[in-house]
Amino acid sequence: ATVRMAGVSQRSTKAVRGTNDSSTLSKCSMIKHGYFLDNYLKYFAAKDVRRAPLIHRGYYIRTKAIDWVIQSFLHCFNDVIPQVVSLGAGYDSSCFRLLFNGARSRFVEIDYSQTVKNKCTIIKSSPELYKLLHDPTFDSNSDTLPLISNWYSLLGVDLCDINLLEKNLLTIANPAVPTLFLSECVMTYMSVNDSQRLIKWTSDKFDNALFVTYEQIHPMDGFGLVM
C-alpha cells in the first residue's frame, strides 16, 4: 500500500511507495507456493523472488482475511450494486480476481498518482487484465483519473487531501449506495490526525459505509521482526 503523507520529504514518500513493490513480490511468492489462488497479481510483479515460509504464512493470513471481508460484503446485496473503495491499493489484484468470478460491484482503487499511473500502464498492456474491464477509458494525461470504466476505476490523489479526494472520488462513486472502504496497511504511514480525518470523512460523506482496516501490530515480536 502506498500513500503520500502531507509534510513528509520526497525521499520518505519514495520509501513508502516502495512498500508496494515489496508487498507485491511477497504476495506473488506466497501465491506461487500454493497458499492462495490468484492468476492476476503476477502481471504487477517486476521480478520473481522466493520468500521465507513465515513470510508466506503472514501474507496468506492477510490476503485471506481481506478476501473474506470483501466477499462477505458483496454477498449482502442482491437488489443493489455496491462499491468497494480501496485506499492505498498499490498493485493489489483482488478486483480482477473478483470480476473474473462474476462479482457485481464497482471497484475504485486510490493511491499515489505515480503508482496509479504505473498500474494503469500495466493494465493497458496486459490483455488478461484489460478484457475484464469492459470498454475502459484511458487518459494518459491525467494524474488523477487515468482509467475509468463501469466496474473499475483508478484514482490518483493524496489521501491526506480530503478536498481533492472528495472532488474526484464523487465523480466516479455514488455516496448513496453501500460502500466498503478498505485500508490494507495504509493508516500506519499516515499521521493520527490525517487518518482520523479520513475515516470521519467516509462516515460523513457516504450514507451507508463500512470501513475495514488491516494494520501491523506487535512489530517487535519474532513474527513482527520478520515481516
Secondary structure, 3 states (H helix, E strand, C coil): CCCCCCCCCHHHHHHHHHHHHHHHHHHHHHHHCCCCCCCCHHHHCCCCCCCCHHHHHHHHHHHHHHHHHHHHHHCCCCCCCCEEEEECCCCCCHHHHHHHCCCCCEEEEEECHHHHHHHHHHHHHCHHHHCCCCCCEECCCCCCCCEECCCEEEEECCCCCHHHHHHHHCCCCCCCCCEEEEEECCHHHCCHHHHHHHHHHHHHHCCCEEEEEECCCCCCCHHHHHC
